[in-house]
Amino acid sequence: MPSTPSLRRRTRYSQSRSAIRRRFDNINRADANQYKVPFTHTADVLTEATAEFAFFLMGALARKLWSAEHLTRENRWSYWHPYLPFLGDEVTGKTVAIIGTGRIGLALIKSAQDST
């Protein structure tokens, strides 16, 4: 958080700053303290959301959503046919390899076990 006139104007209307992330290394604590702007972070609140987003991405990739969306935006998808490659595969019942067992990896494992 640099010390700029823009920051000083914004802090008049703001009571605090918060970083929605695990750490707040990017906040200049000296400037925040000088302008009496309290700062905080929201550790561990995005773990479940990130694990759910990983499931969403797996489903989108398995169902070839990106290809279908790309053709639609280019206005090249004129009809549906079973031979078009947009049915994709089911994620249900598949084996998932999770690399890393940190907070998010463990949440992903728990979600995968809960969905069976």
Secondary structure, 3 states (H helix, E strand, C coil): CCCCHHHHHHHHCCCCEEECCCCCCCCCHHHHHHCCCCEEECCCCCHHHHHHHHHHHHHHHHCCHHHHHHHHHCCCCCCCCCCCCCCCCCCCCCCCCCCCCCHHHHHHHHHHHHCC
